[in-house]
Amino acid sequence: MNKTLIYIFIFSLCCFAVQAQGTGNSEEVSGLDSLVYQERYGLRIGTDVAMLARTLFDKNYTGFEIQGDYRYDKSLYFAAEIGNESYDYNHPYLDVGTEGSYLKLGINYNSFENLLGMQNELYVGFRYGFSTFTQKLYQYIIYNDDNYFPIDIRRPNTEYSGLTAHFAQMQLGIKTEVFHNVFLGVYAQINYLVTAQQPDNFDNLYIPGFNRTYDSSSFGVGWGYSISYLIPIVKKERRKSLK
């Protein structure tokens, strides 16, 4: 299933790339009343560095994410993310592990008006995500407020595989070109759980791509930092009046 998600991700990015339209002629000044600049359009590939840092410093977590987007026009970007996460939820009364992969597809809308030659973003994005994962119930403790009886620890070591979840996501973020074709970004996200399969006898405490879940709400939150590289495919004219 993980390989299938990777194939879908690569195919989706290729579909985004073929949306490119023709290139413009190379020039910088046209007459005396306007300035023409060749803007870069292409495929941008990157990763979430916050997940990599968490993998290094959090012994209960392992994860990575590959990010990609393609600029369709001046403000609209097709976007996708694919990743894998493993998380152990250790609680005094419960020990559960989650492992799985996810795929998110959507768009970003850039609201930032760049100067000529700049490709920074202040964007709002929307995603639809799909996750496939496994939950492992290692042990749990039967709650008892009577100290007369010994602690009742159960260790079923039960695995529930083939679980799936669907969720929607809104992103708010910034991307800045720090070097030629190299971008750094930061973003926050709000998730809404559309539907999810539940293991027997307990709930999903963590869903890859969605983050932590809570009994009282279908919403979740997250954040991240990104680094990405733009592979230019075409250039399009952007004309600005000098008047």
MDAnalysis code that builds the backbone (N, CA, C; Angstrom):
import MDAnalysis as mda
import numpy as np

u = mda.Universe.empty(729, n_residues=243, atom_resindex=np.repeat(np.arange(243), 3), trajectory=True)
u.add_TopologyAttr("name", ["N", "CA", "C"] * 243)
u.add_TopologyAttr("resid", np.arange(1, 244))
u.add_TopologyAttr("resname", ["MET", "ASN", "LYS", "THR", "LEU", "ILE", "TYR", "ILE", "PHE", "ILE", "PHE", "SER", "LEU", "CYS", "CYS", "PHE", "ALA", "VAL", "GLN", "ALA", "GLN", "GLY", "THR", "GLY", "ASN", "SER", "GLU", "GLU", "VAL", "SER", "GLY", "LEU", "ASP", "SER", "LEU", "VAL", "TYR", "GLN", "GLU", "ARG", "TYR", "GLY", "LEU", "ARG", "ILE", "GLY", "THR", "ASP", "VAL", "ALA", "MET", "LEU", "ALA", "ARG", "THR", "LEU", "PHE", "ASP", "LYS", "ASN", "TYR", "THR", "GLY", "PHE", "GLU", "ILE", "GLN", "GLY", "ASP", "TYR", "ARG", "TYR", "ASP", "LYS", "SER", "LEU", "TYR", "PHE", "ALA", "ALA", "GLU", "ILE", "GLY", "ASN", "GLU", "SER", "TYR", "ASP", "TYR", "ASN", "HIS", "PRO", "TYR", "LEU", "ASP", "VAL", "GLY", "THR", "GLU", "GLY", "SER", "TYR", "LEU", "LYS", "LEU", "GLY", "ILE", "ASN", "TYR", "ASN", "SER", "PHE", "GLU", "ASN", "LEU", "LEU", "GLY", "MET", "GLN", "ASN", "GLU", "LEU", "TYR", "VAL", "GLY", "PHE", "ARG", "TYR", "GLY", "PHE", "SER", "THR", "PHE", "THR", "GLN", "LYS", "LEU", "TYR", "GLN", "TYR", "ILE", "ILE", "TYR", "ASN", "ASP", "ASP", "ASN", "TYR", "PHE", "PRO", "ILE", "ASP", "ILE", "ARG", "ARG", "PRO", "ASN", "THR", "GLU", "TYR", "SER", "GLY", "LEU", "THR", "ALA", "HIS", "PHE", "ALA", "GLN", "MET", "GLN", "LEU", "GLY", "ILE", "LYS", "THR", "GLU", "VAL", "PHE", "HIS", "ASN", "VAL", "PHE", "LEU", "GLY", "VAL", "TYR", "ALA", "GLN", "ILE", "ASN", "TYR", "LEU", "VAL", "THR", "ALA", "GLN", "GLN", "PRO", "ASP", "ASN", "PHE", "ASP", "ASN", "LEU", "TYR", "ILE", "PRO", "GLY", "PHE", "ASN", "ARG", "THR", "TYR", "ASP", "SER", "SER", "SER", "PHE", "GLY", "VAL", "GLY", "TRP", "GLY", "TYR", "SER", "ILE", "SER", "TYR", "LEU", "ILE", "PRO", "ILE", "VAL", "LYS", "LYS", "GLU", "ARG", "ARG", "LYS", "SER", "LEU", "LYS"])
u.atoms.positions = np.array([
    [0.829, -1.201, 0.000],
    [0.000, 0.000, 0.000],
    [0.867, 1.256, 0.000],
    [2.024, 1.199, 0.716],
    [2.917, 2.343, 0.740],
    [3.462, 2.645, -0.644],
    [3.810, 1.596, -1.433],
    [4.308, 1.803, -2.783],
    [3.223, 2.399, -3.663],
    [1.988, 1.970, -3.467],
    [0.876, 2.510, -4.257],
    [0.727, 4.008, -4.029],
    [0.822, 4.465, -2.772],
    [0.727, 5.888, -2.477],
    [1.854, 6.669, -3.147],
    [3.067, 6.098, -3.165],
    [4.198, 6.770, -3.810],
    [3.959, 6.916, -5.303],
    [3.424, 5.842, -5.953],
    [3.148, 5.911, -7.388],
    [2.089, 6.970, -7.679],
    [1.042, 7.037, -6.835],
    [-0.005, 8.044, -7.027],
    [0.566, 9.444, -6.878],
    [1.458, 9.635, -5.909],
    [2.076, 10.937, -5.677],
    [2.883, 11.384, -6.891],
    [3.742, 10.494, -7.420],
    [4.566, 10.842, -8.577],
    [3.697, 11.131, -9.787],
    [2.663, 10.314, -10.005],
    [1.763, 10.524, -11.139],
    [1.045, 11.867, -11.033],
    [0.633, 12.243, -9.810],
    [-0.076, 13.507, -9.606],
    [0.818, 14.692, -9.941],
    [2.090, 14.626, -9.520],
    [2.998, 15.723, -9.818],
    [3.246, 15.850, -11.313],
    [3.315, 14.723, -12.003],
    [3.496, 14.762, -13.448],
    [2.285, 15.401, -14.133],
    [1.091, 15.095, -13.623],
    [-0.121, 15.697, -14.186],
    [-0.112, 17.207, -13.983],
    [0.391, 17.655, -12.799],
    [0.467, 19.088, -12.562],
    [1.416, 19.741, -13.555],
    [2.527, 19.082, -13.841],
    [3.543, 19.680, -14.694],
    [3.069, 19.872, -16.124],
    [2.235, 18.956, -16.635],
    [1.804, 19.072, -18.029],
    [0.795, 20.176, -18.227],
    [0.366, 20.831, -17.140],
    [-0.546, 21.955, -17.277],
    [0.170, 23.204, -17.774],
    [1.503, 23.138, -17.890],
    [2.266, 24.322, -18.296],
    [1.839, 24.793, -19.669],
    [1.806, 26.124, -19.838],
    [1.482, 26.701, -21.114],
    [2.763, 27.239, -21.737],
    [2.660, 27.810, -22.942],
    [3.841, 28.159, -23.709],
    [4.708, 29.205, -23.049],
    [5.961, 29.288, -23.460],
    [6.907, 30.249, -22.931],
    [6.824, 31.558, -23.693],
    [7.295, 32.617, -23.035],
    [7.325, 33.925, -23.679],
    [8.697, 34.196, -24.249],
    [8.841, 35.247, -25.046],
    [10.118, 35.642, -25.583],
    [10.914, 36.354, -24.510],
    [12.227, 36.190, -24.535],
    [13.073, 36.762, -23.506],
    [13.329, 38.231, -23.793],
    [12.871, 39.085, -22.874],
    [13.154, 40.507, -22.956],
    [12.921, 41.108, -21.588],
    [13.523, 42.250, -21.366],
    [13.362, 42.902, -20.076],
    [12.633, 44.219, -20.189],
    [12.794, 44.936, -21.288],
    [12.107, 46.204, -21.442],
    [11.380, 46.219, -22.770],
    [10.107, 46.599, -22.750],
    [9.306, 46.695, -23.962],
    [8.751, 48.110, -24.049],
    [9.341, 48.910, -24.940],
    [8.912, 50.286, -25.055],
    [9.300, 51.063, -23.814],
    [8.639, 52.174, -23.588],
    [8.955, 53.043, -22.469],
    [7.882, 53.010, -21.390],
    [6.789, 52.309, -21.641],
    [5.672, 52.356, -20.702],
    [5.461, 51.077, -19.925],
    [6.254, 50.036, -20.153],
    [6.067, 48.780, -19.433],
    [7.379, 48.028, -19.303],
    [7.418, 47.163, -18.284],
    [8.575, 46.321, -18.035],
    [8.134, 44.861, -18.109],
    [8.905, 44.080, -18.846],
    [8.563, 42.667, -19.042],
    [9.620, 41.808, -18.366],
    [9.148, 40.814, -17.577],
    [10.065, 39.923, -16.876],
    [9.644, 38.476, -17.106],
    [10.632, 37.593, -17.278],
    [10.361, 36.178, -17.483],
    [10.289, 35.465, -16.132],
    [9.095, 35.105, -15.683],
    [8.931, 34.415, -14.409],
    [9.059, 32.911, -14.585],
    [9.645, 32.263, -13.580],
    [9.890, 30.822, -13.627],
    [8.663, 30.038, -13.168],
    [8.300, 29.055, -13.962],
    [7.238, 28.122, -13.605],
    [7.845, 26.721, -13.652],
    [7.555, 25.920, -12.636],
    [8.126, 24.584, -12.640],
    [7.695, 23.760, -11.450],
    [8.373, 22.670, -11.268],
    [8.074, 21.717, -10.207],
    [8.993, 21.986, -9.022],
    [8.402, 22.193, -7.852],
    [9.179, 22.448, -6.642],
    [9.065, 21.239, -5.717],
    [10.223, 20.700, -5.324],
    [10.279, 19.505, -4.484],
    [10.977, 19.852, -3.179],
    [10.418, 19.364, -2.066],
    [11.038, 19.646, -0.776],
    [10.636, 18.660, 0.289],
    [10.925, 19.022, 1.535],
    [10.612, 18.156, 2.664],
    [10.288, 18.997, 3.890],
    [9.658, 18.366, 4.873],
    [9.341, 19.017, 6.138],
    [10.505, 18.778, 7.099],
    [11.280, 19.819, 7.366],
    [12.455, 19.654, 8.220],
    [12.066, 19.523, 9.694],
    [10.873, 19.989, 10.077],
    [10.428, 19.825, 11.464],
    [10.225, 18.344, 11.789],
    [9.712, 17.582, 10.839],
    [9.537, 16.151, 11.066],
    [10.880, 15.448, 11.197],
    [11.859, 15.867, 10.398],
    [13.197, 15.266, 10.494],
    [13.844, 15.598, 11.835],
    [13.663, 16.845, 12.298],
    [14.225, 17.224, 13.595],
    [13.551, 16.459, 14.727],
    [12.239, 16.292, 14.640],
    [11.528, 15.550, 15.677],
    [11.983, 14.095, 15.706],
    [12.274, 13.538, 14.535],
    [12.775, 12.166, 14.465],
    [14.090, 12.027, 15.220],
    [14.937, 13.068, 15.157],
    [16.230, 13.021, 15.831],
    [16.105, 13.157, 17.342],
    [15.154, 13.967, 17.812],
    [15.111, 14.316, 19.224],
    [13.988, 13.648, 20.020],
    [13.011, 13.057, 19.356],
    [11.897, 12.401, 20.042],
    [12.009, 10.895, 19.821],
    [12.329, 10.170, 20.870],
    [12.540, 8.729, 20.741],
    [11.261, 7.978, 20.420],
    [10.099, 8.608, 20.629],
    [8.823, 7.950, 20.355],
    [8.285, 8.240, 18.958],
    [9.044, 8.977, 18.157],
    [8.524, 9.412, 16.855],
    [9.562, 9.199, 15.744],
    [9.053, 8.760, 14.570],
    [9.855, 8.686, 13.358],
    [8.964, 9.118, 12.198],
    [9.456, 10.032, 11.354],
    [8.626, 10.466, 10.242],
    [9.392, 11.242, 9.192],
    [8.852, 11.265, 7.990],
    [9.380, 12.096, 6.917],
    [8.227, 12.435, 5.977],
    [8.403, 13.524, 5.231],
    [7.386, 13.947, 4.268],
    [8.069, 14.539, 3.046],
    [7.620, 14.138, 1.860],
    [8.065, 14.721, 0.600],
    [6.962, 15.652, 0.115],
    [7.327, 16.890, -0.180],
    [6.372, 17.893, -0.615],
    [6.640, 18.286, -2.065],
    [5.593, 18.594, -2.792],
    [5.748, 19.049, -4.167],
    [4.639, 20.007, -4.554],
    [4.967, 20.984, -5.386],
    [3.932, 21.848, -5.938],
    [4.331, 22.305, -7.341],
    [3.329, 22.680, -8.107],
    [3.556, 23.181, -9.456],
    [2.745, 24.454, -9.659],
    [3.398, 25.489, -10.125],
    [2.744, 26.780, -10.317],
    [1.962, 26.765, -11.627],
    [0.643, 26.932, -11.512],
    [-0.225, 26.889, -12.690],
    [-0.374, 28.264, -13.329],
    [-0.588, 29.286, -12.517],
    [-0.650, 30.646, -13.044],
    [-0.038, 31.591, -12.016],
    [-0.341, 32.875, -12.109],
    [0.300, 33.863, -11.256],
    [0.145, 33.547, -9.777],
    [-1.026, 33.081, -9.353],
    [-1.302, 32.905, -7.927],
    [-1.641, 31.479, -7.518],
    [-1.936, 30.598, -8.458],
    [-2.448, 29.262, -8.135],
    [-1.370, 28.195, -8.310],
    [-1.250, 27.347, -7.281],
    [-0.295, 26.251, -7.282],
    [-1.030, 24.941, -7.000],
    [-0.747, 23.906, -7.790],
    [-1.169, 22.560, -7.429],
    [-0.157, 22.008, -6.422],
    [-0.631, 21.321, -5.385],
    [0.273, 20.876, -4.318],
    [-0.049, 19.454, -3.880],
    [0.974, 18.777, -3.380],
    [0.799, 17.410, -2.886],
    [1.870, 17.106, -1.851],
    [1.534, 16.238, -0.908],
    [2.484, 15.753, 0.087],
    [2.274, 14.255, 0.274],
    [3.379, 13.554, 0.457],
    [3.316, 12.130, 0.785],
    [4.304, 11.873, 1.909],
    [3.906, 11.042, 2.875],
    [4.789, 10.833, 4.009],
    [4.516, 9.543, 4.751],
    [5.346, 9.307, 5.746],
    [5.234, 8.121, 6.593],
    [5.542, 8.541, 8.024],
    [4.765, 8.024, 8.983],
    [4.973, 8.361, 10.383],
    [4.837, 7.121, 11.261],
    [5.604, 7.123, 12.342],
    [5.499, 6.104, 13.379],
    [5.542, 6.813, 14.725],
    [4.546, 6.537, 15.574],
    [4.442, 7.251, 16.845],
    [3.978, 6.304, 17.938],
    [4.683, 6.340, 19.083],
    [4.306, 5.551, 20.260],
    [3.709, 6.483, 21.302],
    [2.465, 6.210, 21.669],
    [1.759, 6.998, 22.682],
    [1.913, 6.287, 24.016],
    [2.771, 6.857, 24.882],
    [3.035, 6.263, 26.188],
    [2.322, 7.058, 27.270],
    [1.371, 6.423, 27.918],
    [0.583, 7.045, 28.985],
    [0.650, 6.117, 30.191],
    [0.539, 6.655, 31.402],
    [0.588, 5.771, 32.577],
    [-0.388, 4.609, 32.524],
    [-1.519, 4.787, 31.817],
    [-2.508, 3.716, 31.769],
    [-2.629, 3.064, 30.391],
    [-1.847, 3.529, 29.416],
    [-2.037, 3.038, 28.053],
    [-0.758, 3.181, 27.255],
    [-0.426, 2.158, 26.491],
    [0.749, 2.174, 25.614],
    [0.312, 1.673, 24.238],
    [0.279, 2.595, 23.274],
    [-0.215, 2.299, 21.931],
    [0.781, 2.807, 20.899],
    [0.979, 2.059, 19.822],
    [1.852, 2.476, 18.731],
    [1.073, 2.617, 17.430],
    [1.436, 3.607, 16.626],
    [0.808, 3.847, 15.325],
    [1.886, 3.946, 14.258],
    [1.631, 3.330, 13.119],
    [2.572, 3.414, 12.004],
    [1.792, 3.388, 10.696],
    [2.135, 4.294, 9.759],
    [1.425, 4.286, 8.484],
    [1.901, 5.371, 7.543],
    [1.244, 5.446, 6.397],
    [1.592, 6.398, 5.348],
    [0.369, 7.223, 4.972],
    [0.613, 8.334, 4.292],
    [-0.489, 9.209, 3.898],
    [-0.164, 9.940, 2.601],
    [-1.213, 10.418, 1.958],
    [-1.111, 11.202, 0.729],
    [-2.099, 12.350, 0.816],
    [-1.648, 13.578, 0.479],
    [-2.509, 14.753, 0.477],
    [-2.392, 15.460, -0.867],
    [-3.539, 15.824, -1.454],
    [-3.584, 16.532, -2.730],
    [-4.427, 17.783, -2.581],
    [-4.007, 18.880, -3.229],
    [-4.791, 20.100, -3.125],
    [-4.178, 21.252, -3.884],
    [-4.480, 22.476, -3.442],
    [-4.022, 23.689, -4.100],
    [-3.560, 24.703, -3.064],
    [-2.694, 25.627, -3.501],
    [-2.306, 26.800, -2.725],
    [-2.655, 28.050, -3.516],
    [-3.155, 29.058, -2.819],
    [-3.416, 30.351, -3.463],
    [-2.515, 31.395, -2.827],
    [-1.646, 32.016, -3.642],
    [-0.704, 33.006, -3.160],
    [-1.327, 34.392, -3.203],
    [-1.441, 35.030, -2.043],
    [-2.042, 36.359, -1.959],
    [-1.002, 37.470, -1.923],
    [0.280, 37.113, -2.003],
    [1.345, 38.105, -1.902],
    [1.666, 38.671, -3.284],
    [1.708, 40.000, -3.387],
    [2.029, 40.667, -4.642],
    [3.533, 40.903, -4.702],
    [4.241, 40.060, -5.476],
    [5.691, 40.143, -5.550],
    [6.146, 41.286, -6.440],
    [7.318, 41.806, -6.117],
    [8.013, 42.670, -7.051],
    [8.550, 41.820, -8.196],
    [8.884, 42.456, -9.317],
    [9.415, 41.706, -10.447],
    [10.687, 40.970, -10.039],
    [10.753, 39.698, -10.411],
    [11.917, 38.879, -10.084],
    [11.795, 38.107, -8.792],
    [10.797, 38.411, -7.954],
    [10.608, 37.717, -6.687],
    [9.505, 36.663, -6.810],
    [9.634, 35.561, -6.062],
    [8.639, 34.493, -6.079],
    [8.293, 34.043, -4.667],
    [8.172, 34.990, -3.762],
    [7.776, 34.672, -2.391],
    [6.277, 34.398, -2.329],
    [5.857, 33.727, -1.246],
    [4.442, 33.362, -1.108],
    [3.927, 33.659, 0.293],
    [2.735, 34.166, 0.351],
    [1.913, 34.218, 1.553],
    [0.603, 33.573, 1.135],
    [0.418, 32.307, 1.501],
    [-0.617, 31.517, 0.848],
    [-1.604, 30.895, 1.826],
    [-2.759, 30.577, 1.276],
    [-3.736, 29.731, 1.945],
    [-3.913, 28.499, 1.066],
    [-3.916, 27.335, 1.673],
    [-3.993, 26.094, 0.910],
    [-5.066, 25.165, 1.445],
    [-5.539, 24.295, 0.565],
    [-6.549, 23.297, 0.924],
    [-6.098, 21.937, 0.426],
    [-6.291, 20.917, 1.267],
    [-5.877, 19.560, 0.928],
    [-7.005, 18.568, 1.255],
    [-6.995, 17.466, 0.509],
    [-7.778, 16.295, 0.907],
    [-6.781, 15.171, 1.131],
    [-6.827, 14.556, 2.305],
    [-5.829, 13.561, 2.665],
    [-6.407, 12.174, 2.878],
    [-5.568, 11.185, 2.582],
    [-5.909, 9.780, 2.798],
    [-4.758, 9.116, 3.532],
    [-5.066, 8.370, 4.578],
    [-4.050, 7.711, 5.385],
    [-4.376, 6.236, 5.544],
    [-3.363, 5.402, 5.462],
    [-3.504, 3.974, 5.747],
    [-2.479, 3.618, 6.822],
    [-2.910, 2.921, 7.890],
    [-2.034, 2.774, 9.047],
    [-2.366, 1.521, 9.854],
    [-1.502, 1.260, 10.816],
    [-1.631, 0.122, 11.730],
    [-1.580, 0.632, 13.164],
    [-2.478, 0.131, 14.004],
    [-2.466, 0.447, 15.432],
    [-2.035, -0.801, 16.212],
    [-1.154, -0.586, 17.193],
    [-0.679, -1.688, 18.021],
    [-0.960, -1.366, 19.493],
    [-1.756, -2.210, 20.122],
    [-2.057, -2.057, 21.547],
    [-1.090, -2.937, 22.334],
    [-0.086, -2.295, 22.966],
    [0.930, -3.046, 23.698],
    [0.435, -3.447, 25.086],
    [-0.038, -2.470, 25.859],
    [-0.537, -2.784, 27.196],
    [-1.457, -1.677, 27.694],
    [-2.277, -2.014, 28.692],
    [-3.113, -1.020, 29.347],
    [-3.354, -1.468, 30.791],
    [-3.752, -0.522, 31.603],
    [-3.985, -0.787, 33.020],
    [-5.461, -0.566, 33.330],
    [-6.078, -1.505, 33.993],
    [-7.463, -1.369, 34.437],
    [-7.507, -0.380, 35.596],
    [-8.250, 0.701, 35.396],
    [-8.300, 1.727, 36.437],
    [-9.036, 1.204, 37.668],
    [-8.433, 1.445, 38.832],
    [-9.018, 1.015, 40.096],
    [-8.573, 1.990, 41.183],
    [-9.521, 2.667, 41.813],
    [-9.169, 3.651, 42.848],
    [-9.088, 3.024, 44.238],
    [-9.196, 1.698, 44.312],
    [-9.102, 0.990, 45.590],
    [-7.683, 0.419, 45.698],
    [-6.880, 0.943, 46.607],
    [-5.496, 0.506, 46.741],
    [-5.357, -0.892, 47.361],
    [-6.443, -1.474, 47.789],
    [-6.370, -2.802, 48.394],
    [-5.977, -3.863, 47.361],
    [-6.472, -3.681, 46.119],
    [-6.190, -4.656, 45.077],
    [-4.934, -4.254, 44.306],
    [-4.155, -5.217, 43.842],
    [-2.944, -4.899, 43.070],
    [-3.315, -4.308, 41.708],
    [-2.363, -3.623, 41.098],
    [-2.568, -3.030, 39.783],
    [-2.773, -4.138, 38.742],
    [-3.820, -3.983, 37.977],
    [-4.163, -4.980, 36.956],
    [-3.636, -4.509, 35.600],
    [-2.510, -5.053, 35.157],
    [-1.880, -4.682, 33.888],
    [-2.186, -5.754, 32.842],
    [-2.731, -5.342, 31.720],
    [-3.023, -6.257, 30.613],
    [-2.035, -5.976, 29.471],
    [-1.469, -7.018, 28.902],
    [-0.515, -6.889, 27.801],
    [-0.980, -7.738, 26.611],
    [-1.947, -7.235, 25.864],
    [-2.467, -8.039, 24.756],
    [-1.531, -8.086, 23.544],
    [-0.700, -7.033, 23.346],
    [0.183, -6.953, 22.174],
    [-0.575, -7.288, 20.892],
    [-1.705, -6.608, 20.720],
    [-2.583, -6.847, 19.573],
    [-2.326, -5.820, 18.479],
    [-2.305, -6.278, 17.235],
    [-2.072, -5.395, 16.091],
    [-3.324, -5.327, 15.223],
    [-3.710, -4.093, 14.869],
    [-4.852, -3.865, 13.981],
    [-4.325, -3.188, 12.715],
    [-4.241, -3.931, 11.641],
    [-3.670, -3.409, 10.402],
    [-4.769, -3.106, 9.384],
    [-4.415, -2.400, 8.326],
    [-5.353, -2.090, 7.254],
    [-6.365, -1.020, 7.594],
    [-6.099, -0.204, 8.626],
    [-7.008, 0.888, 8.976],
    [-6.821, 2.065, 8.013],
    [-7.883, 2.805, 7.752],
    [-7.811, 3.947, 6.839],
    [-8.528, 5.153, 7.452],
    [-8.147, 6.336, 6.965],
    [-8.787, 7.572, 7.400],
    [-8.776, 8.570, 6.252],
    [-9.825, 9.397, 6.178],
    [-9.922, 10.488, 5.212],
    [-10.068, 11.789, 5.986],
    [-9.374, 12.832, 5.547],
    [-9.452, 14.109, 6.261],
    [-9.254, 15.276, 5.300],
    [-9.773, 16.430, 5.698],
    [-9.589, 17.680, 4.958],
    [-8.656, 18.574, 5.766],
    [-7.951, 19.441, 5.046],
    [-6.948, 20.263, 5.713],
    [-6.893, 21.655, 5.098],
    [-6.742, 22.665, 5.954],
    [-6.477, 24.025, 5.504],
    [-5.105, 24.435, 6.007],
    [-4.297, 25.028, 5.123],
    [-2.957, 25.479, 5.476],
    [-2.839, 26.987, 5.322],
    [-2.085, 27.601, 6.212],
    [-1.673, 28.992, 6.094],
    [-0.161, 29.013, 6.205],
    [0.512, 29.609, 5.203],
    [1.959, 29.526, 5.234],
    [2.673, 30.631, 4.476],
    [3.980, 30.647, 4.655],
    [4.881, 31.589, 3.993],
    [6.030, 30.802, 3.376],
    [6.417, 31.175, 2.143],
    [7.603, 30.625, 1.506],
    [8.441, 31.771, 0.968],
    [9.743, 31.725, 1.240],
    [10.656, 32.790, 0.826],
    [11.842, 32.191, 0.083],
    [12.196, 32.799, -1.041],
    [13.350, 32.340, -1.812],
    [14.610, 32.936, -1.191],
    [15.410, 32.094, -0.521],
    [16.604, 32.560, 0.179],
    [17.842, 32.505, -0.711],
    [17.868, 31.553, -1.635],
    [18.895, 31.473, -2.670],
    [18.179, 31.209, -3.989],
    [18.908, 31.250, -5.082],
    [18.289, 31.026, -6.383],
    [17.646, 29.640, -6.431],
    [16.321, 29.612, -6.574],
    [15.511, 28.386, -6.662],
    [15.414, 27.605, -5.354],
    [15.943, 28.137, -4.247],
    [15.874, 27.465, -2.943],
    [14.929, 28.261, -2.035],
    [13.937, 27.564, -1.464],
    [12.896, 28.223, -0.668],
    [12.847, 27.643, 0.744],
    [12.650, 28.526, 1.714],
    [12.346, 28.126, 3.083],
    [10.916, 28.532, 3.395],
    [10.230, 27.705, 4.182],
    [8.831, 27.999, 4.482],
    [8.440, 27.610, 5.888],
    [7.360, 28.200, 6.358],
    [6.761, 27.844, 7.635],
    [5.251, 27.864, 7.442],
    [4.541, 26.919, 8.075],
    [3.102, 26.841, 7.865],
    [2.415, 26.251, 9.088],
    [1.136, 26.591, 9.216],
    [0.260, 26.002, 10.223],
    [-0.911, 25.360, 9.502],
    [-1.502, 24.347, 10.114],
    [-2.591, 23.641, 9.450],
    [-3.686, 23.257, 10.432],
    [-4.907, 23.295, 9.932],
    [-6.077, 22.853, 10.680],
    [-6.673, 21.663, 9.947],
    [-6.876, 20.562, 10.652],
    [-7.361, 19.328, 10.042],
    [-8.783, 19.021, 10.508],
    [-9.538, 18.434, 9.609],
    [-10.882, 17.953, 9.961],
    [-10.998, 16.491, 9.541],
    [-11.279, 15.627, 10.497],
    [-11.383, 14.195, 10.236],
    [-12.743, 13.876, 9.623],
    [-12.741, 13.453, 8.362],
    [-13.983, 13.138, 7.654],
    [-14.499, 11.770, 8.089],
    [-13.639, 10.772, 8.032],
    [-14.029, 9.423, 8.445],
    [-12.765, 8.629, 8.760],
    [-12.900, 7.642, 9.666],
    [-11.755, 6.812, 10.035],
    [-12.240, 5.470, 10.563],
    [-11.518, 4.426, 10.210],
    [-11.793, 3.114, 10.774],
    [-11.209, 3.038, 12.179],
    [-11.950, 2.415, 13.091],
    [-11.510, 2.296, 14.477],
    [-11.108, 0.860, 14.784],
    [-10.002, 0.672, 15.517],
    [-9.674, -0.680, 15.999],
    [-10.679, -1.109, 17.058],
    [-10.731, -2.386, 17.310],
    [-11.661, -2.905, 18.312],
    [-11.233, -2.477, 19.722],
    [-12.191, -2.024, 20.486],
    [-12.038, -1.773, 21.927],
    [-11.269, -0.506, 22.296],
    [-10.743, 0.252, 21.337],
    [-10.139, 1.548, 21.671],
    [-10.096, 2.419, 20.420],
    [-9.862, 3.721, 20.629],
    [-9.896, 4.683, 19.534],
    [-8.512, 4.896, 18.927],
    [-8.509, 5.518, 17.731],
    [-7.256, 5.970, 17.136],
    [-6.759, 7.192, 17.912],
    [-5.587, 7.081, 18.490],
    [-5.022, 8.206, 19.231],
    [-4.140, 9.083, 18.349],
    [-3.661, 8.527, 17.251],
    [-2.808, 9.263, 16.322],
    [-3.032, 8.695, 14.928],
    [-3.183, 9.589, 13.945],
    [-3.372, 9.178, 12.554],
    [-2.284, 9.829, 11.718],
    [-1.465, 9.056, 11.002],
    [-0.411, 9.650, 10.170],
    [-0.984, 10.658, 9.172],
    [-0.352, 11.827, 9.106],
    [-0.803, 12.891, 8.230],
    [-1.839, 13.798, 8.846],
    [-2.544, 13.312, 9.866],
    [-3.580, 14.094, 10.544],
    [-3.083, 14.641, 11.865],
    [-2.300, 13.856, 12.593],
    [-1.765, 14.219, 13.905],
    [-2.654, 13.623, 15.000],
    [-2.574, 14.158, 16.215],
    [-3.324, 13.645, 17.349],
    [-4.825, 13.796, 17.131],
    [-5.572, 12.858, 17.690],
    [-7.031, 12.922, 17.654],
    [-7.549, 13.106, 19.080],
    [-8.785, 13.626, 19.181],
    [-9.388, 13.878, 20.488],
    [-10.849, 13.432, 20.457],
    [-11.304, 12.833, 21.564],
    [-12.667, 12.301, 21.629],
    [-13.720, 13.380, 21.432],
    [-13.449, 14.575, 21.917],
    [-14.467, 15.620, 21.928],
    [-14.562, 16.404, 20.630],
    [-13.681, 16.148, 19.656],
    [-13.671, 16.963, 18.452],
    [-13.105, 16.181, 17.269],
    [-13.569, 16.549, 16.059],
    [-13.028, 15.971, 14.822],
    [-11.912, 16.822, 14.246],
    [-11.557, 17.906, 14.949],
    [-10.519, 18.818, 14.458],
    [-9.172, 18.501, 15.090],
    [-8.127, 18.814, 14.348],
    [-6.768, 18.693, 14.838],
    [-5.920, 19.807, 14.249],
    [-4.741, 20.023, 14.804],
    [-3.866, 21.093, 14.338],
    [-2.453, 20.541, 14.142],
    [-1.654, 21.301, 13.415],
    [-0.265, 20.937, 13.194],
    [0.506, 22.117, 12.625],
    [1.799, 21.955, 12.474],
    [2.653, 23.005, 11.927],
    [3.907, 22.348, 11.361],
    [4.703, 23.139, 10.642],
    [5.932, 22.596, 10.097],
    [6.806, 23.651, 9.450],
    [8.049, 23.259, 9.185],
    [9.002, 24.071, 8.430],
    [9.401, 23.292, 7.180],
    [9.604, 23.992, 6.093],
    [9.932, 23.303, 4.853],
    [11.152, 23.910, 4.178],
    [11.851, 23.085, 3.425],
    [12.900, 23.533, 2.526],
    [12.639, 22.859, 1.188],
    [12.716, 23.619, 0.109],
    [12.363, 23.073, -1.196],
    [13.221, 23.696, -2.290],
    [13.251, 23.020, -3.428],
    [14.039, 23.478, -4.585],
    [13.151, 23.490, -5.814],
    [13.186, 24.603, -6.542],
    [12.386, 24.772, -7.745],
    [13.150, 24.271, -8.963],
    [12.529, 23.359, -9.713],
    [13.069, 22.891, -10.992],
    [12.334, 23.643, -12.088],
    [12.945, 24.691, -12.675],
    [12.236, 25.477, -13.690],
    [11.917, 24.636, -14.926],
    [10.695, 24.758, -15.411],
    [10.271, 24.030, -16.608],
    [9.995, 24.994, -17.753],
    [9.258, 26.056, -17.472],
    [8.966, 27.063, -18.498],
    [9.111, 28.448, -17.879],
    [9.135, 29.461, -18.732],
    [9.094, 30.848, -18.292],
    [7.924, 31.539, -18.983],
    [7.257, 32.413, -18.228],
    [6.133, 33.155, -18.765],
    [6.349, 34.631, -18.523],
    [5.887, 35.447, -19.480],
    [6.051, 36.879, -19.355],
    [5.143, 37.448, -18.282],
    [5.731, 38.323, -17.492],
    [4.946, 39.144, -16.587],
    [5.229, 40.601, -16.954],
    [4.213, 41.321, -17.260],
    [4.358, 42.703, -17.726],
    [3.828, 43.658, -16.668],
    [4.629, 44.671, -16.358],
    [4.234, 45.669, -15.367],
    [4.345, 47.049, -15.971],
    [3.295, 47.831, -15.814],
    [3.280, 49.195, -16.337],
    [4.194, 50.091, -15.512],
    [4.915, 50.975, -16.204],
    [5.788, 51.923, -15.536],
    [5.103, 53.241, -15.246],
    [3.851, 53.383, -15.656],
    [3.127, 54.635, -15.437],
    [2.579, 54.697, -14.012],
])
